[in-house]
């Protein structure tokens, strides 16, 4: 008797789903259709502006009463002409909502991937494109949905379209009559250079974890550069400073040279009358005069270790 009741219950469920144009399951591989009687995939969900949603218990997409939705909806949207995910977040005060959208958008026949965000005063989907990736050529547009290069940034007036922060080096540039271009130095940092390759650079020791890295970056610049010693660092491996390079010491900062490490300076030193080097352990200077602490202005060309 129990088996018959279970069979009747399944039959009634099947009939109800079929009348709602849903099929569960079909005979073509156990596919489930919602809104269609001919599902093409394991779960086929049909309908314009219909969605599968994920929300909280108290704040959801209720069809009645005051709606304060916090959740996401995946579906096909006529507003974008494609599928995507709409995100909604009620801010908990008044009628303020933060909304976002990630999905395809019909853009003059280019169904690329669009990233949208908005700050709304009433419930709704995000419509402001922040970044668009073209499906035709892979170009990326920030502030534009029609990028004509690999990366195109369309900045608003009086705002910064591109800013680099926390790079390995800190570069100070001067105004010149020629144009300037972004380039990459030997350390892989993005820097500003005069069109043609001359780099106007001043790098600071405080931007580096070791003095060895700072000197390697200084040597890798195209033209004359200055390394400013604005903090205390210890040299642990032998290294040389190239010609046409300047090491500038700020008062109170010095380089400590560990035992067996050699610092060869082939360029210039800019410092006042204060200690700038300190040798530890068995460290010593090579040259004239041989002293354990060296003071300018007689240091250019000396070898320290």
Residue pairs with C-beta under 8 A, 6 or more apart in sequence:
13 24
14 24
17 23
17 24
18 37
21 33
21 35
21 36
21 37
22 32
22 33
22 34
22 35
22 36
22 37
23 31
23 32
23 33
23 36
23 37
23 38
23 39
24 32
24 33
25 31
25 32
26 32
26 33
26 38
26 39
30 42
31 39
31 40
31 41
31 42
31 43
31 44
32 39
32 42
32 43
32 44
33 39
33 44
33 46
34 43
34 44
34 45
34 46
35 45
35 46
35 47
35 50
36 44
36 46
45 52
45 75
47 75
47 76
48 76
48 77
48 78
49 75
49 76
49 77
49 78
50 75
50 76
51 73
51 74
51 75
51 86
52 73
52 74
52 75
53 60
53 61
53 71
53 72
53 73
53 74
54 71
54 72
55 61
55 69
55 70
55 71
55 72
56 70
56 71
59 68
59 69
59 70
59 71
59 90
60 69
60 70
60 71
61 67
61 69
61 71
61 73
67 123
68 90
69 88
69 90
69 123
70 88
70 89
70 90
71 87
71 88
72 85
72 86
72 87
72 88
73 85
73 86
73 88
74 83
74 84
74 85
75 83
75 84
75 86
76 82
76 83
77 83
77 84
77 86
77 103
77 125
79 125
79 127
80 101
80 103
80 104
80 105
80 106
80 114
81 104
81 105
81 106
81 111
82 103
82 104
82 105
82 106
82 111
83 103
83 104
84 101
84 102
84 103
84 104
84 105
84 114
85 101
85 102
85 103
86 99
86 100
86 101
86 125
86 126
87 99
87 100
87 101
87 102
87 126
88 97
88 98
88 99
88 123
88 125
89 97
89 98
89 99
90 96
90 97
91 97
91 98
94 121
95 121
95 122
95 123
96 119
96 120
96 121
97 119
97 120
97 121
97 122
97 123
97 124
98 117
98 118
98 119
98 120
99 116
99 117
99 118
99 119
99 120
99 124
99 125
99 126
100 115
100 116
100 117
100 118
100 126
101 114
101 115
101 116
101 117
101 125
101 126
101 127
102 113
102 114
102 115
102 116
103 113
103 114
104 111
104 112
104 113
104 114
104 135
105 111
105 112
105 113
105 114
105 129
105 132
105 145
107 114
107 132
107 145
107 146
108 146
110 134
110 135
110 136
111 135
112 132
112 133
112 134
112 135
112 136
112 145
113 132
113 133
113 135
114 129
114 131
114 132
114 133
114 145
115 129
115 130
115 131
115 132
116 126
116 127
116 128
116 129
116 130
117 126
117 128
117 130
118 124
118 126
118 127
118 128
129 145
130 142
130 143
131 140
131 141
131 142
132 140
132 141
132 144
132 145
132 147
133 139
133 140
133 141
134 140
134 141
134 147
138 150
139 147
139 148
139 149
139 150
139 151
139 152
140 147
140 150
140 151
140 152
141 147
141 152
141 154
142 151
142 152
142 153
142 154
142 161
143 153
143 154
143 155
143 156
143 161
144 152
144 154
153 161
153 162
154 161
155 161
155 162
164 190
167 189
167 190
167 207
168 187
168 188
168 189
168 207
168 208
168 213
168 217
169 185
169 187
169 189
169 191
169 201
169 203
169 204
169 207
169 208
169 217
170 202
170 203
170 204
170 207
171 191
171 192
171 199
171 200
171 201
171 202
171 203
172 200
172 201
172 202
173 180
173 192
173 200
173 201
174 200
176 194
176 200
178 194
178 195
178 196
179 194
179 195
180 192
180 193
180 194
180 195
181 192
181 193
181 194
181 195
182 190
182 191
182 192
182 193
183 190
183 191
183 192
183 193
183 197
183 199
184 190
184 191
185 191
185 199
185 217
185 220
185 221
186 216
186 217
186 219
186 220
186 221
187 213
187 216
187 217
187 220
189 217
191 199
191 201
192 199
192 200
193 199
193 200
193 222
194 200
197 222
198 222
198 223
199 221
199 222
199 223
199 225
200 223
201 221
201 225
201 226
202 225
202 226
202 228
203 214
203 217
203 218
203 225
203 226
203 227
203 228
204 227
204 228
204 230
205 211
205 214
205 227
205 228
205 229
205 230
205 231
205 233
205 253
206 230
206 231
207 214
208 214
208 217
208 233
210 233
210 236
211 233
211 234
211 235
211 255
212 235
212 236
212 237
212 239
214 227
214 233
215 227
215 239
215 240
215 241
216 239
218 225
218 226
218 227
218 241
218 242
218 245
219 241
219 242
219 245
223 244
224 244
224 245
224 246
225 245
225 246
226 245
226 246
226 247
226 248
226 270
227 241
227 245
227 246
227 247
227 248
228 248
228 250
229 247
229 248
229 249
229 250
229 253
229 254
229 255
229 276
230 250
230 253
231 253
232 253
232 254
232 255
232 256
233 255
233 256
234 255
234 256
234 257
234 258
235 255
235 256
235 257
235 258
235 261
235 263
236 258
236 261
237 261
238 261
238 262
238 263
238 264
238 305
239 262
239 263
239 264
240 263
240 264
240 265
240 266
241 247
241 263
241 264
241 265
241 266
241 267
242 266
242 267
243 266
243 267
244 267
245 266
245 267
245 268
246 267
246 268
246 269
246 270
247 265
247 267
247 268
247 269
247 270
248 269
248 270
248 271
249 269
249 270
249 271
249 272
249 274
249 276
249 296
251 272
251 274
252 274
253 276
254 275
254 276
254 277
254 278
255 263
255 276
255 277
255 278
256 277
256 278
256 279
256 280
257 263
257 277
257 278
257 279
257 280
257 283
257 304
257 305
258 280
258 281
258 283
259 280
259 281
259 282
259 283
260 282
260 283
260 305
261 283
261 305
262 286
262 303
262 304
262 305
263 277
263 303
263 304
263 305
264 303
264 304
265 299
265 300
265 301
265 302
265 303
265 304
266 301
267 300
268 300
269 276
269 296
269 297
269 299
269 300
271 296
271 297
272 296
273 295
273 296
274 295
275 293
275 295
276 294
276 295
276 296
276 299
277 285
277 293
277 294
277 299
277 304
278 292
278 293
279 285
279 292
279 293
279 304
283 292
283 304
283 305
284 290
284 292
284 305
285 291
285 292
285 294
285 302
285 303
285 304
285 305
286 302
286 303
286 304
286 305
287 301
287 302
287 303
289 298
294 302
294 304
